[in-house]
């Protein structure tokens, strides 16, 4: 039992040493650098935007590129079903050469979907919203081209639906926050309707989105060639505007978490407050074309697993708003810029201790203590000979009495008998019992002891 209890302690050291692991982490350099952000204001670039379709088309293309950049930067194999952050700005910062740079102050677009539900009867949609879905020539979803973005035969193409056509603003818009109910549509598939036209029922099982929710009323848009486009519509309650992310060097000193972090061309803000911005409505008008082009760009990427329909629509709307706002500011700003401090990350190694492994080591080591206590108890109760081997017994004889009787101390064996005291001392083996005088034997327990013959 004693040996069994002491055995686990022999394996405890690797458990203890393996409880400490070194994980890479980052802190922010105390020496800051200065970065510059563009600011949108009335002027020649804005006048060009409201006047020329080519300028608006350039903004759409730039926006779709930024949306695709942000999607690639955020997406990976483990989080393709997660919603993207609601507050992000796509911006190139030449001075922020290091990934994970903390930004002091920046204005970031924010788009929140507060409520989401699928429309279960498309005929109940507001008249112009229904017209935006039904009519490819309504112009409600266009800002630079003719034709509905939903004509694009790419599953996942989506659009924020609008009830009015875009018209040239008479003046630079006033800042505003949009908190309202809106509708959005997403293209599901094109099917052969076998000549049924409007009587055709779109299937609920698709290759790209799997089994669709039963609450969706898929809108069937038939063509003259016995083909039907299947489109789903969602009702949303949204909040859109901008948010201000702000942090100082003291904030970063107290925590390694940055509330305003630039990485891979995307500035992500950990902020939920919404402030007015003059671009909100213009961004809404451009979003359908941006969403269609972004879906086309994404379709040329590597194959992706079956997507979640609601997540795809939510992310498309959020990223389109972020990318379009960022494109407006980048392309339509003049020479005006604002500066902000920034802190580059420093890579460190943090020691992380596994409490489970340490508790395991403590338990295994305590078994050794328990085995020692148990051995002491057993030995105190022992009444048998502890050594039975004659050779070992002779080596373990108690010679303390001989040492005490000799006053010569250590000497050279050559000088024994030459003035070094008791060189001719005669010795005798004496046996005693435990807890008894040497001259007696108690209970059969013998204790051999070597003593001078004169003391025998």
N, C-alpha and C positions, 0 to 999 in steps of 0.2 A: 504494500500500500504506500509506504514511504517513497519507494522508487517510482511508483506510478505517478504520485503527486509532483515529484521533482522533475519528471521528464518534460512536461510542457514548457517549463522555464528555459530549457535549453534552446527552444525554438522562438523565444520571445524577442530576441534582439533583432532579427530581420523584420518582425512585425513593427517594432518601434522605429527602426530606421526608414521603413517604407511608409510611415505615416506622414512624413514631410515631403511635399512636392513643390517644385518651383514652377510657377505659372507666369508667362509673360504678361506684363501690364504696361500701362503708360501713365505718365504724369506730364504736366505741362511746364515748359521752360519758363523760368521767372523773367527772362529777358524777352520782351515783346517786340513784334514788328508791326508796321503800319500797312493796312490794306485799304483799297478804295473801291467803293460801290457807286454804280451809276444811278442817277436820279431822273425820273421822267418829269418833263415840264413842257408847257406849250411852246411851240416853235416850229421851225421848218420841218423836222422829221414828222411831227404830228400832222402838220398840214399835208404832207405827202401821203400819209396813211389814209386820211379821210378823202383824199382826192383820187388817188390812182389804185386801180385793182391790182396791178403788179406789186405794189408795195404791200398790200394786204396778203397777196399770195406768198410773198417772201416771208412774211410773219408766220403764215400757216406752216410753211416748210420748216422754218427755223424752230417753231414750237414743237412740231412732230419729232424733229431730231432730238430736242431736249427731253421730250417725253420718253422716247426710246432709250436715251442715255440713262435717265433716272430709273427706268424699269430694269435695265441690265445691271445697274449698280446695286439695286436693292434685291433683285430676285436671285435665288439659288435653289438647289434641289430640296432643301429642308423647309423652305418657307413660301413655296409657290401658292399657298392658300391663305396667306396672311394679308391683311389690309395694309396698304402703304401708310406712312405717317401723313397726317392731315396738313402739316405745315412744313413745306420744303420750297427751296428756291434753287433753280439750276443756274449756276453762275461759274464762270472761269475766273480764278484768282491767281494770276501769275506769281504773286508774292507768297502764296500759300503752297509752297512746293511740297510740304510734308502732308501725307494723308492723316486725317484726324486733327486738323488745326482748329483750335478753339477761337471763335470770333467774339469780339467784344460787344458790338451792337450792329444789328442789321434788321431791315424790313423784309419780312417773309410772307408770301401768299399763303392763305389758309382756307381750306374748303372742307367743311364738316357735313356729313350726311347724318342728320339727327334721327330721322325715321325713314324706313324703307319697306315698301310693300308692292307686290306684283299686282297689276291690274287684271282682274278676273272677268272683265267685260269691256273690250276695247270700244264698243259702241257707246259706252257711257262717258268717254273722254270729252273734254271741252272741244268745241267745234274746230277751232284753229289747230289745236294739238292733234286731233284726229286727221286734219287735212295735212299737217306736216308729215305724218306717217304715210298717209294714203297717196298723196300727190307728189310725184317726183319733180314737178315743175313749180311747186308752190313758192320756192325761194326762201322759205322760213329757216332753212338750215344752211344757208349759204352766205358767204361774205366776199368771196373772190371769184367764184365759179357759178355755172348754171348746172342744175341737176342735183338730186338729193344724195348725200353721202351714203344713205342706206341702200342705194342701188349697188353698191360695191359687194360682190359676191364672196366675201371673206367672213367666215363665222367669227363672231366676237367684235365686228364693227359696231360701234355704238355712237349715240348722239344725244346731247342734251337738247330736248325739244323746246322750240320757241313758238310763240303765238303771233309774232310779228316779223316782218322782213327787216333786215338791217337798213338803216338810212344814215346818211351823213350827219354827224353831230354838228349843230350850229356853233357850238363853242366847246371849249375844253370841259369835260364833265366835272361835276362836283363830287367830292368824296362821299361814299355811302357804304353801308353794310346791307347786304341782301340776306334777309331771313324770311324765306317764303316757301311755298309748295311749288315744286316743279316736276316735270315728267322727263323720263329718259327712255330711249329705245335701244335694243340690241339685236343685231341680225343673227338668227339662229342657223338657217340652212336654206338651200333651194331644193325643191322637190318636184317630181313629175306628178301633176295633178290629174293625169288621165282624162283631160277634157272637162273636169268638174268645175273649173273656174272658181267662183266664189263659194261654191258648195263643198270645196275640198277642206278636209280637216288636217291641219299640220300634225305630224307625229310628235309624240313627247319623248321619244328616245332618239338621241343624236350621237354622232361619233365624237363630237368635240366637247359636249357638256353632259353626256350620260343621260340618266333619267331626269326629266324636268319636273319641277314641283307641280302638283295638281291644281294649285291656285292660279296658274298662269293661263290666260286666254291668249293663245298665239294668234296674231293677226296674219291672215292669208292675203297676200298681194299677188293676184294672178297676172300672168303675161299672156300674150297671144299665141305663144308656142307651147301651150300646155305645161308651162312651168309656173311654180308659185314660190314666192319668197315668204319665209316664215319669220315673223318679228315678234319679240316680247317687249312689253311696255311696263315700266315701273313708276310708281308714284313716290316722290321723295319730299322730305322737308329738309331744306339745306340752310346752312349759314356760311356766307362767303365774305371775304374781305382780306385784310392783312393783319399780321401780328408782329410785335416787336420783341425780338429776343435780345436780352441784355445780360451781361455778366462782367465781373471785374476780376482782377488778379487775386484778390482776397477770397472770392467765391471759389476759384479754382484751387486755392491753397487748402481750403477746408474739405474739398471733395474732388475726386478724380473724374467725376461726371460733369460733362459740359452740357449746358442747356442750349448751346448754339454751336454746332459742330459741322465743319466743312470736310467732305470726304468724297472722292471720285467725282468731283464737279457738282456735287449736290450739298446744299447747306440745309441741314435739318434743325428745326427749332423745337425745343421742348416747352412749348407755350400753347395755351388754349384760349387766351383772350383774343377777341376779334375787334379790329379797329376799321374805320372807314377808309376807302381807297377810291380814286376816280376811275380806275380801270375795270371795275367789276363787271359792268354791263357789256363793255366792249369785249372782254374776255369771253363772256357767255355767248356772244354772237359768233365768235371765231371757233369756239370749241367743237362743233360738229365736224367741220372740215379737218380740224387738227386730229380728232379722234379717228376719223376714217384713214387719214394718211399714216397715223401712228400704228393702226391695226395692220395696214399693208406692209409697213416696215418690219413689224414684229413677225409677220407670216414668213419672212425669209430666214428666220433664225432656225436653230436646230429644233427637232421635233420635241414637243412638250406633252406631258401626260394629260389625261382628261381634265378639263378645267371646271371650276365651280362657277356656275352662271352668275350668281349674285356677287361673288367676289370679283369676277372679271368686270362686271359693269361698275361696281363701286370704284375699283382701282382705275378704270379708264376715265371716269369723271374726275376723280381727284387729281390724277397725274396730268390730265389735259388742262385743268385749271392752273395748276402749278407751272407747267411748261409754257402755256400761252402767256401768263402774266410775266414770267421771266423773259420771254422773247420780246414782249412789248417794251419792257424797260431797257433791254440790251440794244434793241434796234432803233428805238425812237427817242432815246435820251440825247441830250446835247453834251456840251463839255462839262456841265456841272457834275461834281462828284462829292461824296462825303467820305471822310476817313474814319477808320476805326482801328483800335489795337487788336492784335491777334497773338496767340501763343502757340508755338509749335510743340508737338508731343515729344517726349523723351521716353524711350523704351527701358523698362526696368523688369526685374524678376521679383515676384512676391512669393514669400514662403506661405504655403497653405498646409495646415495641420488637419489630418483626418481624426476627428474625435472618436469615431468608431474604432479605428485601429489602435489609438492610444488607450482606450478603455479595455480593448482586448489584451494589449500588452500588460496593463496593470493587473488584469485578472489572472493572466498566466504567471506573472511574477509572484502574485500573492499565494499561488499554490506552492511555490518553493518555501515561503515563510511558513505556511501551514505544515508542510512536510517536516521542517526543522522542529517546530513545536511538538509535532506528533512523535518524532524520534526522541526528543528529550523526555517526553512522558514515558515512552516505552523503556528507555534506558534507566530511568529512575526506578522502574518496577522490575528491572532485570535481576535475577538471582542465580544465573548460570555463569560458567566460565566464559569470559569474553575472548580469550585466546587459547586455542587448543594445540596449535602447532608448536612442537618443542623448540625449533630453531627460532621462530618468531618470538616465542615466550622468553628465550634467553636474551634476546635483544631488547625486550621491553621490561626487563627486571628493574625494580625500583632500587636505585643505588644512592638515594639521597642521604641515607645515614652514613655511608662511607665518605661521601664528600664532606659532610658536616664534621666527622671525626678527624679528618686529615687537615692539618694546619700548614702543610707545605705548599699548597697551591700547585700550579702547573710546573712541570719540570721536564728536563731532557732525559730521555730513557737511559742515556749513557751515564748520567750522574746519579741514578737511583742507588741509594745506599751510601752515598758519599756526602753525608751531612744534610740530606734533604728529608729529614723527619721520618715518617712512618713508611719507609719503603718496604719494611718487612711485616707490615700489618697483615694479619690473617683474617680472612673473611668467611662468613657463614651464611647459608641460605635459610631464611626464616619465612614461615607461612603464617599469615594472619587472616582473620575473618573481617568482613565489612562491619563497621561501627562497633568493633571489639578490640581489646588489646592484642598485640602481636603474638602473644604466647598462646592464643586460643583460636579455635576454628569454629565458625558459626554457620550452621545450616548447610554445610558442605561447600560453601563458597570459599575458595582459597585465593589468597593474594600473596604471591611470591615477592619476597623482598630480600635484598642483599645488605647485610649488616656486618660490622666488625665482630670478630669472634668474642672479644671481651664483653660485648653488650648482649650476647646471646643468652 
